[in-house]
Amino acid sequence: MKSKQEKTVEQYKPRKIPDDKRILVFDLETQHSAEEVGGWSNIRQMRLALGGVFDSRDGEIHVYDEAHVEDLISHLRSGDLIIGYNQMRFDYEVLRGYTFDNFTELPNLDMLLEVQKQLGFRLKLDTLARATLDAKKLADGLQSIAWWKEGRLDLIEEYCKKDVEITRDLFFFAL
């Protein structure tokens, strides 16, 4: 039996993304909090715990750990459009701890920035997902960091994938 969210996703999912377009939806989780690295000006020091990428070519969410960060970055470079929620300010800045790539040159859609333009203020992903999709996040970034310290990559992966799904489904809803 499908959950409320799955019904909503099917309702808004585009019938087909053009075959010649590769849409990627991206999110990542970190090993450290802003407090642990000396503040938000040190995002690059937070380090990648796991990153997830939904790829429209195969319909799968690919998960990358820190040992495979170059593969994650390569995957992002392959997209015709990279969608995220706060990827411009946060996720890409975490990845800048590993590369000199200028991710702003990639074809990006940061949904947080679009929401902020429309509303004049920022909304949490969870707030938008609840109001729009009747879906909720599994946890938050601080819980993910606690799981990292406990060695619970399985829980971080589940959480990261769920955030990717929510972001993807919000994109489909917007279409």
C-alpha positions as CSV (number, residue, x, y, z in Angstrom):
1,M,0.0,0.0,0.0
2,K,1.4,3.4,-1.0
3,S,1.9,6.1,1.6
4,K,0.4,9.5,1.3
5,Q,3.7,10.9,0.1
6,E,4.1,8.2,-2.6
7,K,0.6,9.1,-3.9
8,T,1.5,12.8,-4.0
9,V,4.8,12.0,-5.8
10,E,3.0,10.0,-8.5
11,Q,0.5,12.8,-8.9
12,Y,3.1,15.5,-9.6
13,K,5.9,13.5,-11.2
14,P,6.4,14.5,-14.8
15,R,5.5,11.8,-17.2
16,K,9.0,11.8,-18.7
17,I,12.2,13.8,-18.3
18,P,13.6,14.3,-21.8
19,D,16.1,11.5,-22.7
20,D,18.8,13.9,-23.6
21,K,18.6,15.7,-20.2
22,R,20.2,14.4,-17.0
23,I,18.6,15.8,-13.9
24,L,20.5,15.3,-10.6
25,V,19.1,16.0,-7.1
26,F,21.8,16.3,-4.5
27,D,22.2,16.4,-0.7
28,L,25.0,15.7,1.7
29,E,25.5,15.1,5.4
30,T,28.6,16.1,7.3
31,Q,30.9,14.6,9.9
32,H,31.1,17.8,12.0
33,S,28.8,20.7,13.1
34,A,29.5,24.3,12.6
35,E,30.2,24.6,16.3
36,E,32.9,21.9,16.1
37,V,34.8,23.6,13.3
38,G,34.7,27.1,14.7
39,G,31.6,28.5,13.1
40,W,29.7,28.8,9.8
41,S,32.7,30.5,8.2
42,N,34.5,27.1,8.3
43,I,32.0,24.9,6.4
44,R,34.8,23.4,4.3
45,Q,36.1,21.8,7.5
46,M,32.8,20.0,8.3
47,R,33.9,17.0,6.0
48,L,31.6,14.8,4.0
49,A,29.9,11.9,5.8
50,L,27.7,10.8,2.9
51,G,26.3,12.4,-0.2
52,G,23.3,11.3,-2.2
53,V,22.5,12.0,-5.8
54,F,19.2,11.0,-7.5
55,D,20.0,10.5,-11.2
56,S,17.1,10.8,-13.7
57,R,19.0,8.5,-16.1
58,D,18.5,5.4,-14.0
59,G,16.0,6.6,-11.4
60,E,18.3,5.6,-8.6
61,I,19.8,7.4,-5.6
62,H,23.6,6.9,-5.6
63,V,25.4,7.3,-2.2
64,Y,29.0,8.4,-1.8
65,D,31.2,8.4,1.3
66,E,34.3,10.5,1.9
67,A,36.6,8.0,0.2
68,H,34.6,8.4,-3.0
69,V,34.1,12.2,-2.9
70,E,35.8,12.5,-6.3
71,D,33.2,10.2,-7.8
72,L,30.4,12.3,-6.2
73,I,31.9,15.5,-7.7
74,S,32.3,13.8,-11.1
75,H,28.7,12.7,-11.0
76,L,27.6,16.3,-10.2
77,R,29.6,17.5,-13.2
78,S,27.7,15.2,-15.5
79,G,24.3,16.8,-14.8
80,D,22.3,19.0,-17.2
81,L,20.6,20.4,-14.0
82,I,21.6,19.9,-10.4
83,I,18.8,20.5,-7.9
84,G,19.3,20.9,-4.2
85,Y,18.1,22.7,-1.1
86,N,20.7,25.1,0.1
87,Q,23.4,23.5,-2.1
88,M,24.9,26.9,-3.1
89,R,25.6,28.1,0.4
90,F,26.2,24.8,2.2
91,D,26.6,21.5,0.3
92,Y,28.9,23.0,-2.3
93,E,31.0,24.7,0.3
94,V,31.5,21.4,2.1
95,L,32.7,19.9,-1.2
96,R,35.1,22.9,-1.6
97,G,37.1,21.3,1.2
98,Y,38.0,18.6,-1.4
99,T,38.4,20.5,-4.7
100,F,39.0,23.8,-6.3
101,D,36.0,23.3,-8.6
102,N,33.6,26.3,-9.0
103,F,30.3,24.6,-8.5
104,T,28.4,27.8,-9.2
105,E,29.4,27.4,-12.9
106,L,27.3,24.2,-13.1
107,P,23.7,24.4,-14.1
108,N,22.1,24.7,-10.6
109,L,18.6,25.1,-9.2
110,D,18.8,25.8,-5.4
111,M,15.2,25.5,-4.3
112,L,15.9,27.3,-1.1
113,L,17.0,30.4,-3.0
114,E,13.9,30.2,-5.2
115,V,11.6,29.9,-2.1
116,Q,13.4,32.8,-0.5
117,K,13.0,35.0,-3.6
118,Q,9.3,34.4,-3.6
119,L,8.6,34.7,0.2
120,G,11.4,37.1,1.2
121,F,12.6,34.6,3.9
122,R,14.1,31.2,4.2
123,L,12.1,28.0,5.0
124,K,13.4,24.8,6.3
125,L,13.1,21.8,3.9
126,D,11.0,20.0,6.5
127,T,8.5,22.9,6.7
128,L,8.2,23.1,2.9
129,A,7.8,19.3,2.6
130,R,5.1,19.1,5.3
131,A,3.1,21.9,3.8
132,T,3.5,20.8,0.2
133,L,3.9,17.0,0.2
134,D,2.6,16.1,3.6
135,A,6.0,14.5,4.1
136,K,8.6,15.0,6.8
137,K,12.3,14.6,7.2
138,L,13.5,11.6,9.2
139,A,15.9,13.7,11.4
140,D,18.1,16.8,11.2
141,G,21.8,17.5,10.5
142,L,22.8,17.4,14.2
143,Q,21.2,13.9,14.6
144,S,23.1,12.8,11.5
145,I,26.4,14.0,13.1
146,A,25.6,12.1,16.2
147,W,25.0,9.0,14.1
148,W,28.4,9.6,12.4
149,K,30.1,9.6,15.8
150,E,28.3,6.3,16.6
151,G,29.4,4.8,13.3
152,R,25.8,4.5,12.1
153,L,26.3,5.1,8.4
154,D,23.2,3.0,7.8
155,L,21.1,5.7,9.5
156,I,22.9,8.5,7.8
157,E,22.3,6.9,4.4
158,E,18.6,6.4,5.1
159,Y,18.3,10.0,6.2
160,C,20.3,11.4,3.3
161,K,18.3,9.4,0.8
162,K,15.1,10.6,2.3
163,D,16.2,14.3,2.0
164,V,17.1,13.6,-1.7
165,E,13.7,12.1,-2.2
166,I,11.9,15.0,-0.6
167,T,13.9,17.5,-2.6
168,R,13.3,15.6,-5.8
169,D,9.6,15.4,-5.0
170,L,9.3,19.1,-4.3
171,F,10.9,19.7,-7.7
172,F,8.4,17.4,-9.4
173,F,5.6,19.2,-7.5
174,A,6.9,22.6,-8.7
175,L,6.9,21.4,-12.3
